[in-house]
Structures are given as C-alpha cells and as structure tokens.
Amino acid sequence: MSTHIYKHIELTGSSPSSSDEAVKNAIAKASESVRNIQWFEVLETRGHVKDGKVAHWQVTLKVGFTLE
C-alpha cells in the first residue's frame, strides 16, 4: 500500500440553481489549475434571499489533493 500526502485548500463556489451546483462549479474551476484533487468536505452553506425566495447559493469547501 502506498502512502499519500495531501494538501488542502478552501474554496467558495456559487450558483443560482442549487448548493450541489455551487460545489460542482468550485471543483471544476479549481481543477483547471490544481492537479490530483481527491476529496472535498462541505464546511458552510449560505444563500441569498430575494423577494422571499432563494436567489443564490454559496458553498465553502475544503478540497484535498495529493502532492506529486
């Protein structure tokens, strides 16, 4: 069994449609410049309310990736 060393970063993603989409947006954007992303953990979920309805989602994540 090999050993892995992980580094983690904190990201905040957003979406007008859902918290899941906010997570996917954050990971997709981070993947453009960070290699070897392996896991994520949702730390916080927030939203913006407009006219009594959810208008926007914001999700803060901890994302882990392996070092080369």
Secondary structure, DSSP 8 states (H G I E B T S, - for coil): -----EEEEEEEEEESS-HHHHHHHHHHHHHTT---EEEEEEEEEEEEEETTEEEEEEEEEEEEEE--
